[in-house]
Structures are given as C-alpha cells and as structure tokens.
C-alpha cells in the first residue's frame, strides 16, 4: 500500500481534531505507524539494492579479471604454437 508521509504536526492535529472520536484518532495513529513502517521498509529495500549493485560490480570486476587472464593465456598459447611450428619447420629442413 502507498501511504502519505505524515509529519508529527499533522499527526498531532489529526489526533487533536476531535479527541472524543476514537475511530479517527485510531485511524490516524495506524496510518502514521504504517507510514513509518513503509519508510523503514523502503530504506531497507534501498540498502538491499545498494548491496546488490555492489555485488554486481564485484562480479563484473571478477569476470573482467578472468577474461584478462584467459586472454593472456590465449596469447601465450598462440605464441607457443607459433614457436612449435617454427621448430617443426626447422626440424623438417634437417631431415
């Protein structure tokens, strides 16, 4: 549910508007409590989003590191294969 945030003054006015109207006072108090709870839940969700964004950033960084390592290994493997081919060609010339 979406509740409008009540300030302390608004709550006080709502509660004091008709102190004998227990239903209105109770409704105002419940609405204020729900607003506070909703704000707390929203703040908790914001924190969870920030935590998830941080985890995504870490995962991207880790993936980039793996990619960089893989690329370096591929470059090394190609260089070794080139060297093997050169040696085989040199060996074939000796036979």
C-alpha positions as YAML, in Angstrom:
chain: A
units: angstrom
residues:
- id: 1
  name: UNK
  ca: [0.00, 0.00, 0.00]
- id: 2
  name: UNK
  ca: [1.07, 3.54, -0.60]
- id: 3
  name: UNK
  ca: [0.72, 5.84, 2.39]
- id: 4
  name: UNK
  ca: [1.29, 9.56, 2.56]
- id: 5
  name: UNK
  ca: [4.02, 10.50, 4.98]
- id: 6
  name: UNK
  ca: [2.60, 12.38, 7.94]
- id: 7
  name: UNK
  ca: [4.67, 14.82, 9.90]
- id: 8
  name: UNK
  ca: [4.43, 14.90, 13.70]
- id: 9
  name: UNK
  ca: [2.39, 18.12, 13.48]
- id: 10
  name: UNK
  ca: [-0.07, 16.57, 11.04]
- id: 11
  name: UNK
  ca: [-0.48, 13.57, 13.30]
- id: 12
  name: UNK
  ca: [-0.95, 15.79, 16.35]
- id: 13
  name: UNK
  ca: [-3.61, 17.85, 14.52]
- id: 14
  name: UNK
  ca: [-5.39, 14.69, 13.36]
- id: 15
  name: UNK
  ca: [-5.38, 13.26, 16.86]
- id: 16
  name: UNK
  ca: [-6.46, 16.54, 18.48]
- id: 17
  name: UNK
  ca: [-9.08, 17.49, 15.88]
- id: 18
  name: UNK
  ca: [-11.69, 15.54, 17.79]
- id: 19
  name: UNK
  ca: [-10.22, 13.77, 20.80]
- id: 20
  name: UNK
  ca: [-13.55, 12.08, 21.50]
- id: 21
  name: UNK
  ca: [-13.59, 10.43, 18.07]
- id: 22
  name: UNK
  ca: [-11.61, 7.32, 18.95]
- id: 23
  name: UNK
  ca: [-12.01, 5.85, 15.46]
- id: 24
  name: UNK
  ca: [-10.46, 8.89, 13.78]
- id: 25
  name: UNK
  ca: [-7.64, 9.01, 16.33]
- id: 26
  name: UNK
  ca: [-7.03, 5.29, 15.92]
- id: 27
  name: UNK
  ca: [-7.07, 5.59, 12.13]
- id: 28
  name: UNK
  ca: [-4.61, 8.49, 12.27]
- id: 29
  name: UNK
  ca: [-2.27, 6.56, 14.57]
- id: 30
  name: UNK
  ca: [-2.44, 3.44, 12.38]
- id: 31
  name: UNK
  ca: [-1.84, 5.50, 9.25]
- id: 32
  name: UNK
  ca: [1.18, 7.15, 10.88]
- id: 33
  name: UNK
  ca: [2.54, 3.76, 12.02]
- id: 34
  name: UNK
  ca: [2.08, 2.29, 8.54]
- id: 35
  name: UNK
  ca: [3.87, 5.28, 7.02]
- id: 36
  name: UNK
  ca: [6.78, 4.81, 9.40]
- id: 37
  name: UNK
  ca: [6.89, 1.10, 8.65]
- id: 38
  name: UNK
  ca: [6.69, 1.75, 4.95]
- id: 39
  name: UNK
  ca: [9.57, 4.23, 5.18]
- id: 40
  name: UNK
  ca: [11.65, 1.72, 7.14]
- id: 41
  name: UNK
  ca: [10.87, -1.00, 4.62]
- id: 42
  name: UNK
  ca: [11.73, 1.36, 1.78]
- id: 43
  name: UNK
  ca: [15.06, 2.23, 3.40]
- id: 44
  name: UNK
  ca: [15.77, -1.48, 3.90]
- id: 45
  name: UNK
  ca: [14.97, -2.17, 0.24]
- id: 46
  name: UNK
  ca: [17.21, 0.72, -0.82]
- id: 47
  name: UNK
  ca: [20.03, -0.83, 1.21]
- id: 48
  name: UNK
  ca: [19.39, -4.22, -0.38]
- id: 49
  name: UNK
  ca: [19.55, -2.61, -3.83]
- id: 50
  name: UNK
  ca: [22.83, -0.91, -2.94]
- id: 51
  name: UNK
  ca: [24.21, -4.23, -1.67]
- id: 52
  name: UNK
  ca: [23.14, -5.99, -4.87]
- id: 53
  name: UNK
  ca: [24.67, -3.25, -7.01]
- id: 54
  name: UNK
  ca: [27.91, -3.68, -5.08]
- id: 55
  name: UNK
  ca: [27.79, -7.45, -5.64]
- id: 56
  name: UNK
  ca: [27.18, -6.90, -9.37]
- id: 57
  name: UNK
  ca: [30.15, -4.53, -9.55]
- id: 58
  name: UNK
  ca: [32.33, -7.09, -7.78]
- id: 59
  name: UNK
  ca: [31.13, -9.86, -10.10]
- id: 60
  name: UNK
  ca: [31.84, -7.71, -13.16]
- id: 61
  name: UNK
  ca: [35.31, -6.94, -11.84]
- id: 62
  name: UNK
  ca: [35.96, -10.62, -11.18]
- id: 63
  name: UNK
  ca: [34.66, -11.55, -14.64]
- id: 64
  name: UNK
  ca: [36.91, -8.95, -16.22]
- id: 65
  name: UNK
  ca: [39.90, -10.35, -14.30]
- id: 66
  name: UNK
  ca: [39.06, -13.88, -15.54]
- id: 67
  name: UNK
  ca: [38.67, -12.54, -19.08]
- id: 68
  name: UNK
  ca: [42.02, -10.76, -18.87]
- id: 69
  name: UNK
  ca: [43.70, -13.92, -17.54]
- id: 70
  name: UNK
  ca: [42.07, -16.02, -20.27]
- id: 71
  name: UNK
  ca: [43.14, -13.56, -22.96]
- id: 72
  name: UNK
  ca: [46.70, -13.60, -21.64]
- id: 73
  name: UNK
  ca: [46.72, -17.42, -21.65]
- id: 74
  name: UNK
  ca: [45.34, -17.48, -25.21]
- id: 75
  name: UNK
  ca: [48.05, -15.08, -26.32]
- id: 76
  name: UNK
  ca: [50.67, -17.27, -24.61]
- id: 77
  name: UNK
  ca: [49.23, -20.43, -26.21]
- id: 78
  name: UNK
  ca: [49.30, -18.84, -29.67]
- id: 79
  name: UNK
  ca: [52.88, -17.76, -29.13]
- id: 80
  name: UNK
  ca: [53.87, -21.26, -28.01]
- id: 81
  name: UNK
  ca: [52.08, -22.81, -31.01]
- id: 82
  name: UNK
  ca: [53.90, -20.40, -33.34]
- id: 83
  name: UNK
  ca: [57.21, -21.39, -31.73]
- id: 84
  name: UNK
  ca: [56.38, -25.12, -32.06]
- id: 85
  name: UNK
  ca: [55.54, -24.59, -35.75]
- id: 86
  name: UNK
  ca: [58.87, -22.80, -36.27]
- id: 87
  name: UNK
  ca: [60.77, -25.62, -34.58]
- id: 88
  name: UNK
  ca: [58.92, -28.27, -36.60]
- id: 89
  name: UNK
  ca: [59.69, -26.39, -39.81]
- id: 90
  name: UNK
  ca: [63.35, -26.12, -38.80]
- id: 91
  name: UNK
  ca: [63.43, -29.84, -37.90]
- id: 92
  name: UNK
  ca: [61.82, -30.82, -41.22]
- id: 93
  name: UNK
  ca: [64.58, -28.96, -43.03]
- id: 94
  name: UNK
  ca: [67.20, -31.07, -41.26]
- id: 95
  name: UNK
  ca: [65.69, -34.36, -42.35]
...
